[in-house]
Amino acid sequence: MLSLVAILLALGLFCGLSIYIALALPAFVAIIIQDIPLQVLGQQMFNALDKFSLMAIPFFILAANVMGKGGLAKRILDVANIIAGKYYGGTAIATVLACMFFGALCGSSPATVVAIGALVYPALLEAGYSKRFSMGLVVASSSIAIVIPPSITMIVYGSVTGASVGGLFMGGVGPGILMGLILMTYCYIHARKNNIRMVTNYTWQEKKKMLLESTWAMGVPVIIIGGIYGGVFTPTESATVSAVYAIIVGMWVYKAMNWKDLLQVSVDSAVTTAQIMMLVSGACVLSWVFTVGQLPAVLSGFMGSFQASIVTTLLLINVILIIAGMFMDSVPFILLLAPLFYPIAQQFGVSNVHLGVIMTMNGALGMFTPPFGLNLFVGMNVFKEKYLPVAKSALP
């Protein structure tokens, strides 16, 4: 039965079916063949969504869309440009910084591609960077958004495994900053090699004005992180606070939005949320089928039979996750694989939070890795390019 489910899942993904259908169809077939009442399917889908932590997802998505429309993303980019200064790779380094800052506000990688990519892509071309480098930098840097807290992917992982979302957020800070530093180093080396400096020189008056204007935008991460670890509100409640704060700043401080814009942004956010929740329900049903079929126990026994060390086991898990990330978005990636690897991690003494950070990091790599990296498809619309050039840009 497990073999049939795995084959149907692979066929669905490779044939280009909607990911939700590719996840739910094998589970439906398994339930029919095993003569399990169909009401179980509905119960499992409902149970998958009946988690308080998932309430953070729609509000973080709304916050991300409001920040893009309400001018907060532009102010974040201004701060990044000031920090990068007149150095080799300044514009490229500012792009990485802007993606990190914006990711710390919304926790969504595709939203970062849209909000930051639309602003920095023309600036990168103007600074002398090639199209390939510019597109690759944006889709890669935007993936950091799901590692640096708050992270929608980590929230989903916490809802599946019961891990502390606050602990996951803390665990993602170091790896997220490290990813950013690696990308910024690459930008500096590339710019130095090609003699590319920052195009725009700001006067002290301009810098002062930009910093003052950006104070409101940069207040979001302070509110989110400070509120969570100060015990003022939970990670889920922080999503609501960030969305309300972004609306207030975008509409009444920067005055870049009106009520019509807010309505459109809300509709777009609702559509995106519905898509994610469909993935959550479909993937959780499939995970339930795997659990009933004892797949986690089989994998644990298989890994244990090798008597491998914890380092070898983690390396093997990383290889599997990297390959899986090439074919799935980070949300179904977590929902499908976390229940399988969680028992193995426990067997080898790996903490739930440690595994969550590992899976999130690999999910971030998968966001811009061909053939199915979600950032690549989002980037196609931002860059007005076909799939192949965008996919090639991400390979380095």
Kinemage of the C-alpha trace (Angstrom):
@kinemage 1
@onewidth
@group {chain A} dominant
@subgroup {mainchain}
@vectorlist {calphas} color= white
{ca met a 1} P 0.000 0.000 0.000
{ca leu a 2} L 2.774 2.439 0.902
{ca ser a 3} L 4.482 1.698 -2.424
{ca leu a 4} L 1.289 2.526 -4.332
{ca val a 5} L 0.842 5.769 -2.399
{ca ala a 6} L 4.461 6.776 -3.068
{ca ile a 7} L 4.111 5.994 -6.797
{ca leu a 8} L 0.887 8.010 -7.083
{ca leu a 9} L 2.513 10.917 -5.240
{ca ala a 10} L 5.544 10.887 -7.556
{ca leu a 11} L 3.363 10.648 -10.673
{ca gly a 12} L 1.189 13.516 -9.496
{ca leu a 13} L 4.175 15.787 -8.887
{ca phe a 14} L 5.939 14.942 -12.150
{ca cys a 15} L 2.759 15.190 -14.250
{ca gly a 16} L 2.211 18.763 -13.119
{ca leu a 17} L -0.910 18.251 -11.016
{ca ser a 18} L -1.769 20.871 -8.448
{ca ile a 19} L 0.315 20.091 -5.359
{ca tyr a 20} L -2.846 19.885 -3.255
{ca ile a 21} L -4.317 17.242 -5.580
{ca ala a 22} L -0.982 15.416 -5.834
{ca leu a 23} L -0.935 15.147 -2.024
{ca ala a 24} L -4.605 14.383 -1.378
{ca leu a 25} L -5.276 11.935 -4.246
{ca pro a 26} L -2.904 9.163 -3.035
{ca ala a 27} L -4.403 9.470 0.452
{ca phe a 28} L -7.933 9.219 -0.983
{ca val a 29} L -7.003 6.099 -2.984
{ca ala a 30} L -5.415 4.490 0.091
{ca ile a 31} L -8.525 5.179 2.180
{ca ile a 32} L -10.791 3.656 -0.489
{ca ile a 33} L -8.638 0.537 -0.964
{ca gln a 34} L -8.352 -0.098 2.775
{ca asp a 35} L -12.128 0.327 3.168
{ca ile a 36} L -11.743 3.150 5.682
{ca pro a 37} L -14.893 5.305 6.088
{ca leu a 38} L -14.671 8.420 3.924
{ca gln a 39} L -15.633 10.587 6.873
{ca val a 40} L -12.116 9.945 8.190
{ca leu a 41} L -10.794 11.981 5.255
{ca gly a 42} L -12.832 14.997 6.307
{ca gln a 43} L -11.936 14.525 9.963
{ca gln a 44} L -8.218 14.438 9.226
{ca met a 45} L -8.454 17.548 7.044
{ca phe a 46} L -10.342 19.386 9.781
{ca asn a 47} L -7.900 18.250 12.472
{ca ala a 48} L -4.999 19.472 10.326
{ca leu a 49} L -6.405 23.008 10.293
{ca asp a 50} L -7.792 23.036 13.836
{ca lys a 51} L -4.593 24.423 15.361
{ca phe a 52} L -4.273 27.839 16.982
{ca ser a 53} L -0.698 28.314 15.732
{ca leu a 54} L -1.893 28.243 12.102
{ca met a 55} L -3.822 31.465 12.757
{ca ala a 56} L -0.503 33.265 12.382
{ca ile a 57} L -0.262 32.400 8.678
{ca pro a 58} L -3.057 34.646 7.269
{ca phe a 59} L -1.948 37.604 9.377
{ca phe a 60} L 1.733 37.329 8.416
{ca ile a 61} L 0.683 37.075 4.758
{ca leu a 62} L -1.530 40.149 5.170
{ca ala a 63} L 1.317 42.001 6.895
{ca ala a 64} L 3.703 41.126 4.052
{ca asn a 65} L 1.294 42.320 1.360
{ca val a 66} L 0.494 45.528 3.241
{ca met a 67} L 4.202 46.277 3.727
{ca gly a 68} L 4.802 45.865 0.010
{ca lys a 69} L 1.866 48.077 -0.965
{ca gly a 70} L 2.146 50.539 1.911
{ca gly a 71} L 5.706 51.695 1.301
{ca leu a 72} L 7.351 49.861 4.202
{ca ala a 73} L 9.386 47.648 1.861
{ca lys a 74} L 10.852 50.705 0.113
{ca arg a 75} L 11.943 52.217 3.443
{ca ile a 76} L 13.576 48.933 4.413
{ca leu a 77} L 15.533 48.989 1.147
{ca asp a 78} L 16.611 52.574 1.873
{ca val a 79} L 18.099 51.476 5.204
{ca ala a 80} L 19.883 48.583 3.502
{ca asn a 81} L 21.374 50.956 0.912
{ca ile a 82} L 22.656 53.284 3.631
{ca ile a 83} L 24.269 50.382 5.505
{ca ala a 84} L 25.915 48.959 2.378
{ca gly a 85} L 27.472 52.334 1.603
{ca lys a 86} L 29.813 53.139 -1.253
{ca tyr a 87} L 31.538 49.774 -1.339
{ca tyr a 88} L 32.088 47.061 -3.887
{ca gly a 89} L 28.822 45.196 -4.312
{ca gly a 90} L 26.887 47.846 -2.394
{ca thr a 91} L 23.638 47.453 -4.330
{ca ala a 92} L 23.826 43.653 -4.235
{ca ile a 93} L 24.678 43.607 -0.525
{ca ala a 94} L 21.801 46.016 0.098
{ca thr a 95} L 19.522 43.549 -1.709
{ca val a 96} L 20.516 40.745 0.660
{ca leu a 97} L 20.074 43.003 3.693
{ca ala a 98} L 16.673 44.176 2.472
{ca cys a 99} L 15.520 40.573 2.007
{ca met a 100} L 16.717 39.725 5.523
{ca phe a 101} L 14.962 42.748 7.042
{ca phe a 102} L 11.750 42.125 5.123
{ca gly a 103} L 11.867 38.428 5.988
{ca ala a 104} L 12.081 39.414 9.642
{ca leu a 105} L 8.785 41.237 9.169
{ca cys a 106} L 6.664 38.756 7.219
{ca gly a 107} L 8.214 35.248 7.270
{ca ser a 108} L 7.259 34.577 3.645
{ca ser a 109} L 9.808 33.914 0.906
{ca pro a 110} L 7.515 34.463 -2.140
{ca ala a 111} L 6.241 37.718 -0.611
{ca thr a 112} L 9.851 38.880 -0.261
{ca val a 113} L 10.531 38.130 -3.940
{ca val a 114} L 7.549 40.267 -4.938
{ca ala a 115} L 8.036 43.162 -2.505
{ca ile a 116} L 11.835 43.495 -2.609
{ca gly a 117} L 12.496 42.043 -6.062
{ca ala a 118} L 10.288 44.596 -7.796
{ca leu a 119} L 12.290 47.393 -6.142
{ca val a 120} L 15.863 46.109 -6.419
{ca tyr a 121} L 15.891 44.319 -9.791
{ca pro a 122} L 15.976 47.535 -11.887
{ca ala a 123} L 18.550 49.022 -9.476
{ca leu a 124} L 20.808 45.967 -9.829
{ca leu a 125} L 20.705 46.203 -13.630
{ca glu a 126} L 21.432 49.934 -13.468
{ca ala a 127} L 24.413 49.272 -11.191
{ca gly a 128} L 25.977 47.047 -13.849
{ca tyr a 129} L 25.021 43.562 -12.708
{ca ser a 130} L 23.935 41.043 -15.328
{ca lys a 131} L 20.343 39.864 -15.583
{ca arg a 132} L 21.381 36.366 -14.562
{ca phe a 133} L 23.196 37.526 -11.428
{ca ser a 134} L 20.410 39.932 -10.453
{ca met a 135} L 17.612 37.387 -10.793
{ca gly a 136} L 19.598 34.694 -8.999
{ca leu a 137} L 20.460 37.037 -6.142
{ca val a 138} L 16.841 38.043 -5.545
{ca val a 139} L 15.381 34.511 -5.568
{ca ala a 140} L 18.205 33.180 -3.376
{ca ser a 141} L 18.221 36.049 -0.866
{ca ser a 142} L 14.444 35.923 -0.514
{ca ser a 143} L 14.650 32.332 0.714
{ca ile a 144} L 16.225 33.609 3.957
{ca ala a 145} L 12.769 34.926 4.881
{ca ile a 146} L 11.598 31.468 5.993
{ca val a 147} L 14.654 30.978 8.231
{ca ile a 148} L 14.842 34.321 10.042
{ca pro a 149} L 11.945 34.667 12.515
{ca pro a 150} L 9.069 35.039 12.235
{ca ser a 151} L 8.788 32.134 9.797
{ca ile a 152} L 5.563 30.707 8.386
{ca thr a 153} L 7.399 27.443 7.670
{ca met a 154} L 8.497 27.146 11.309
{ca ile a 155} L 4.950 27.839 12.478
{ca val a 156} L 3.710 24.975 10.287
{ca tyr a 157} L 6.459 22.684 11.614
{ca gly a 158} L 5.497 23.560 15.177
{ca ser a 159} L 1.845 22.752 14.472
{ca val a 160} L 2.801 19.331 13.057
{ca thr a 161} L 5.338 18.181 15.648
{ca gly a 162} L 4.372 20.176 18.720
{ca ala a 163} L 7.736 21.943 18.828
{ca ser a 164} L 7.973 25.308 20.574
{ca val a 165} L 7.478 28.015 17.946
{ca gly a 166} L 9.421 30.465 20.113
{ca gly a 167} L 12.296 27.974 20.329
{ca leu a 168} L 12.216 27.498 16.558
{ca phe a 169} L 12.333 31.257 16.043
{ca met a 170} L 15.380 31.532 18.303
{ca gly a 171} L 17.025 28.620 16.505
{ca gly a 172} L 16.547 30.289 13.123
{ca val a 173} L 18.320 33.551 13.969
{ca gly a 174} L 21.901 32.249 13.685
{ca pro a 175} L 21.464 30.181 10.485
{ca gly a 176} L 19.503 33.013 8.847
{ca ile a 177} L 22.223 35.565 9.570
{ca leu a 178} L 24.876 33.086 8.387
{ca met a 179} L 23.041 32.571 5.083
{ca gly a 180} L 22.912 36.333 4.629
{ca leu a 181} L 26.625 36.774 5.385
{ca ile a 182} L 27.553 34.054 2.884
{ca leu a 183} L 25.474 35.713 0.158
{ca met a 184} L 26.905 39.156 0.969
{ca thr a 185} L 30.448 37.771 0.791
{ca tyr a 186} L 29.656 36.277 -2.607
{ca cys a 187} L 28.263 39.653 -3.741
{ca tyr a 188} L 31.419 41.462 -2.600
{ca ile a 189} L 33.733 38.995 -4.380
{ca his a 190} L 31.645 39.157 -7.569
{ca ala a 191} L 31.562 42.975 -7.532
{ca arg a 192} L 35.269 43.238 -6.748
{ca lys a 193} L 36.081 40.899 -9.606
{ca asn a 194} L 33.913 42.901 -12.023
{ca asn a 195} L 34.725 46.343 -10.517
{ca ile a 196} L 31.109 47.163 -9.643
{ca arg a 197} L 30.469 49.819 -7.017
{ca met a 198} L 27.282 51.319 -5.668
{ca val a 199} L 25.723 53.792 -8.106
{ca thr a 200} L 23.891 56.151 -5.720
{ca asn a 201} L 25.756 58.423 -3.313
{ca tyr a 202} L 23.574 59.861 -0.556
{ca thr a 203} L 24.277 63.138 1.219
{ca trp a 204} L 24.068 63.316 5.004
{ca gln a 205} L 20.774 65.177 4.723
{ca glu a 206} L 19.322 62.463 2.478
{ca lys a 207} L 20.542 59.724 4.814
{ca lys a 208} L 19.036 61.484 7.817
{ca lys a 209} L 15.691 61.892 6.066
{ca met a 210} L 15.635 58.264 4.884
{ca leu a 211} L 16.511 56.936 8.332
{ca leu a 212} L 13.810 59.025 9.986
{ca glu a 213} L 11.208 57.874 7.464
{ca ser a 214} L 12.239 54.231 7.868
{ca thr a 215} L 11.919 54.290 11.659
{ca trp a 216} L 8.274 53.260 11.451
{ca ala a 217} L 9.026 50.405 9.043
{ca met a 218} L 11.899 49.075 11.151
{ca gly a 219} L 9.644 49.088 14.193
{ca val a 220} L 7.891 45.907 13.038
{ca pro a 221} L 10.676 43.420 13.916
{ca val a 222} L 11.236 45.200 17.226
{ca ile a 223} L 7.563 44.771 18.084
{ca ile a 224} L 7.431 41.137 16.927
{ca ile a 225} L 10.653 39.824 18.467
{ca gly a 226} L 10.505 42.050 21.546
{ca gly a 227} L 6.861 41.219 22.171
{ca ile a 228} L 7.380 37.468 21.854
{ca tyr a 229} L 10.443 37.203 24.065
{ca gly a 230} L 9.224 39.877 26.434
{ca gly a 231} L 6.172 37.749 27.148
{ca val a 232} L 3.738 40.392 25.882
{ca phe a 233} L 2.127 38.094 23.301
{ca thr a 234} L 2.550 34.680 21.685
{ca pro a 235} L 4.112 34.103 18.221
{ca thr a 236} L 0.597 33.619 16.844
{ca glu a 237} L -0.642 36.870 18.369
{ca ser a 238} L 2.445 38.667 17.051
{ca ala a 239} L 1.198 38.056 13.509
{ca thr a 240} L -1.988 39.984 14.257
{ca val a 241} L -0.031 42.810 15.877
{ca ser a 242} L 2.338 43.082 12.889
{ca ala a 243} L -0.574 43.156 10.418
{ca val a 244} L -2.413 45.899 12.328
{ca tyr a 245} L 0.808 47.890 12.758
{ca ala a 246} L 1.625 47.608 9.029
{ca ile a 247} L -1.874 48.801 8.092
{ca ile a 248} L -1.643 51.812 10.412
{ca val a 249} L 1.810 52.801 9.127
{ca gly a 250} L 0.985 52.188 5.454
{ca met a 251} L -2.324 54.079 5.496
{ca trp a 252} L -1.858 56.900 8.002
{ca val a 253} L 1.896 57.432 8.402
{ca tyr a 254} L 3.279 56.871 4.891
{ca lys a 255} L -0.158 57.422 3.289
{ca ala a 256} L 0.738 55.033 0.474
{ca met a 257} L -2.535 53.085 0.729
{ca asn a 258} L -6.239 53.848 0.752
{ca trp a 259} L -9.254 51.742 1.713
{ca lys a 260} L -9.574 50.374 -1.820
{ca asp a 261} L -5.947 49.220 -1.745
{ca leu a 262} L -6.497 47.600 1.650
{ca leu a 263} L -9.505 45.704 0.320
{ca gln a 264} L -7.514 44.392 -2.650
{ca val a 265} L -4.572 43.438 -0.436
{ca ser a 266} L -6.941 41.622 1.933
{ca val a 267} L -8.489 39.655 -0.934
{ca asp a 268} L -5.052 38.693 -2.270
{ca ser a 269} L -3.983 37.609 1.210
{ca ala a 270} L -7.137 35.526 1.632
{ca val a 271} L -6.490 33.726 -1.660
{ca thr a 272} L -2.888 32.968 -0.699
{ca thr a 273} L -3.983 31.768 2.744
{ca ala a 274} L -6.598 29.467 1.214
{ca gln a 275} L -3.968 27.939 -1.061
{ca ile a 276} L -1.632 27.284 1.870
{ca met a 277} L -4.401 25.814 4.026
{ca met a 278} L -5.382 23.454 1.210
{ca leu a 279} L -1.786 22.261 1.114
{ca val a 280} L -1.781 21.833 4.890
{ca ser a 281} L -4.951 19.724 4.878
{ca gly a 282} L -3.877 17.580 1.908
{ca ala a 283} L -0.383 16.951 3.236
{ca cys a 284} L -1.616 16.099 6.732
{ca val a 285} L -4.026 13.488 5.369
{ca leu a 286} L -1.188 11.913 3.393
{ca ser a 287} L 1.051 11.989 6.475
{ca trp a 288} L -1.726 10.248 8.417
{ca val a 289} L -1.860 7.507 5.769
{ca phe a 290} L 1.912 7.062 6.059
{ca thr a 291} L 1.645 6.892 9.849
{ca val a 292} L -1.153 4.300 9.721
{ca gly a 293} L 1.025 2.316 7.315
{ca gln a 294} L 3.877 2.388 9.867
{ca leu a 295} L 6.228 4.188 7.487
{ca pro a 296} L 7.920 6.243 10.270
{ca ala a 297} L 8.602 3.023 12.203
{ca val a 298} L 9.961 1.346 9.076
{ca leu a 299} L 12.287 4.281 8.372
{ca ser a 300} L 13.454 4.378 11.991
{ca gly a 301} L 14.256 0.683 11.897
{ca phe a 302} L 16.026 1.076 8.567
{ca met a 303} L 18.199 3.926 9.836
{ca gly a 304} L 18.889 2.094 13.081
{ca ser a 305} L 20.026 -1.044 11.250
{ca phe a 306} L 23.057 0.836 9.924
{ca gln a 307} L 24.205 1.695 13.462
{ca ala a 308} L 25.318 5.046 12.069
{ca ser a 309} L 26.487 7.935 14.210
{ca ile a 310} L 24.296 10.948 14.814
{ca val a 311} L 26.435 13.016 12.404
{ca thr a 312} L 26.095 10.442 9.612
{ca thr a 313} L 22.365 10.223 10.224
{ca leu a 314} L 21.919 13.991 10.052
{ca leu a 315} L 23.989 14.170 6.861
{ca leu a 316} L 21.817 11.472 5.279
{ca ile a 317} L 18.656 13.293 6.366
{ca asn a 318} L 20.023 16.518 4.859
{ca val a 319} L 20.727 14.827 1.521
{ca ile a 320} L 17.179 13.450 1.406
{ca leu a 321} L 15.732 16.828 2.361
{ca ile a 322} L 17.746 18.702 -0.279
{ca ile a 323} L 16.492 16.342 -2.997
{ca ala a 324} L 12.901 16.541 -1.734
{ca gly a 325} L 13.108 20.335 -1.561
{ca met a 326} L 13.807 20.468 -5.285
{ca phe a 327} L 10.300 19.174 -5.970
{ca met a 328} L 8.137 20.675 -3.203
{ca asp a 329} L 7.330 24.040 -1.672
{ca ser a 330} L 8.468 24.491 1.922
{ca val a 331} L 4.982 24.061 3.444
{ca pro a 332} L 4.077 20.635 1.947
{ca phe a 333} L 7.757 19.749 2.343
{ca ile a 334} L 7.470 20.223 6.119
{ca leu a 335} L 4.003 18.710 6.402
{ca leu a 336} L 4.925 15.562 4.504
{ca leu a 337} L 8.421 14.863 5.810
{ca ala a 338} L 8.407 16.159 9.396
{ca pro a 339} L 6.221 13.282 10.689
{ca leu a 340} L 8.561 10.801 8.975
{ca phe a 341} L 11.872 12.168 10.259
{ca tyr a 342} L 10.686 13.225 13.715
{ca pro a 343} L 10.778 9.652 15.157
{ca ile a 344} L 14.219 9.095 13.633
{ca ala a 345} L 15.519 12.304 15.179
{ca gln a 346} L 14.145 11.279 18.569
{ca gln a 347} L 15.801 7.877 18.257
{ca phe a 348} L 19.199 9.527 17.814
{ca gly a 349} L 18.645 12.167 20.486
{ca val a 350} L 18.172 15.120 18.112
{ca ser a 351} L 15.907 17.761 19.628
{ca asn a 352} L 12.638 18.686 17.969
{ca val a 353} L 13.796 22.282 17.516
{ca his a 354} L 17.127 21.197 15.985
{ca leu a 355} L 15.326 19.053 13.408
{ca gly a 356} L 12.929 21.917 12.686
{ca val a 357} L 15.771 24.319 11.917
{ca ile a 358} L 17.453 21.699 9.697
{ca met a 359} L 14.245 21.122 7.755
{ca thr a 360} L 13.577 24.849 7.430
{ca met a 361} L 17.104 25.471 6.115
{ca asn a 362} L 16.685 22.754 3.492
{ca gly a 363} L 13.250 24.090 2.654
{ca ala a 364} L 14.852 27.499 2.081
{ca leu a 365} L 17.355 25.957 -0.340
{ca gly a 366} L 14.508 24.236 -2.139
{ca met a 367} L 12.692 27.553 -2.610
{ca phe a 368} L 15.148 28.568 -5.351
{ca thr a 369} L 16.440 25.188 -6.550
{ca pro a 370} L 15.202 23.971 -9.967
{ca pro a 371} L 13.015 22.412 -11.165
{ca phe a 372} L 10.137 23.364 -8.816
{ca gly a 373} L 11.513 26.096 -6.534
{ca leu a 374} L 8.554 28.380 -5.786
{ca asn a 375} L 10.684 31.536 -5.843
{ca leu a 376} L 11.596 30.772 -9.458
{ca phe a 377} L 7.961 30.853 -10.559
{ca val a 378} L 7.203 33.979 -8.530
{ca gly a 379} L 10.340 35.587 -9.979
{ca met a 380} L 9.094 34.958 -13.517
{ca asn a 381} L 6.309 37.494 -12.951
{ca val a 382} L 8.558 39.982 -11.151
{ca phe a 383} L 11.366 39.877 -13.736
{ca lys a 384} L 9.079 39.410 -16.772
{ca glu a 385} L 11.200 36.473 -17.881
{ca lys a 386} L 10.524 32.883 -18.918
{ca tyr a 387} L 11.214 29.980 -16.586
{ca leu a 388} L 14.518 28.766 -18.059
{ca pro a 389} L 16.518 32.025 -17.645
{ca val a 390} L 15.276 32.404 -14.057
{ca ala a 391} L 16.088 28.773 -13.231
{ca lys a 392} L 19.591 29.097 -14.699
{ca ser a 393} L 20.190 32.241 -12.655
{ca ala a 394} L 19.690 30.312 -9.407
{ca leu a 395} L 22.200 27.551 -10.153
{ca pro a 396} L 25.376 29.331 -8.886
